[in-house]
Amino acid sequence: MHLLDTPDACRRWCATRASAPLALVPTMGALHAGHEALIQMAGEQADIVAVSIFVNPMQFGPREDLTRYPRPKEADLARCQALGVHAVFAPDPKAMYPQGVAACTRVTPPESLANRLCGRSRPGHFTGVATVVLKLLMLLMPDIAVFGEKDAQQLAIIRRMAGDLNLATRILTHPVVREPDGLAMSSRNQYLTRPDDRTAALSLSRTLFSLARALAERGAPQPASVLFAEVLAQTGDPGFTLEYLEAVDDDTFEPVETLGPGVRLLMAGQVGPVRLIDTLRL
Ligand code: AMP
């Protein structure tokens, strides 16, 4: 496994690799079974697999968890090695932003996609995501890049960027990988350390699956606001603070007011200081 830590090293590796198809899995590290599923999918789709591990400062707000975000580098590299990854790109922020984050050219996604949902509480977040993803795609020039459906808004923004900027990389997605109790896997789940945190965090998946069940039982499309209120009254938890629960058309990402097949539910909230998201396609 090649360990690449600078853009130059990336370019050199890309220049020497055979012309076999390359799939990239961009991550922020603290790898878990969700990331592993993406890496496996990448290996099924291409001969060569690269993983990037970079906690991107541009996508963190001033009061967010940039400094305490977990960075278990050795364990991450061991996981990649065990999965047969060919190259890991794990640069320092200085290597990615030599002039500093503030001075870097940015990719600004359309407001209509980036300022809703997570973008409301995280201004500038998706500019940081789009910028770093474009940098990674320019550096490694993969044929395929694999992203998780868990970050559904991020995925919609990356797809849009790939189309708008005529990128050659094909964007593939992997469904949400969950713990046995339903909690969507996330590197931030390791912050859930207080006794009742886990139960509170399950509000997310409980709400989404209860909505899907309620809709199936009624057998016909339902007004989102009515069903949301009914289900939230049953699935809430005193330790969970809802930030948003919204429904969008899964193809256009436009908000919808009626729940039915093909609608994507998106939910975010806090358990203490820990912000978690989840999503489900009906
Ligand atoms: P992160 O390291 O959190 O930035 O995530 C890197 C990639 O893994 C993104 O494309 C995420 O959507 C994806 N990912 C993270 N958690 C999961 C999960 N539980 N299931 C599927 N994909 C995930």
Residues whose N, C-alpha, C, O or C-beta is under 5 A from the ligand:
A	BS01	AMP	P26 T27 M28 G29 G34 H35 V146 F147 G148 E149 K150 D151 H174 P175 V176 V177 A184 M185 S186
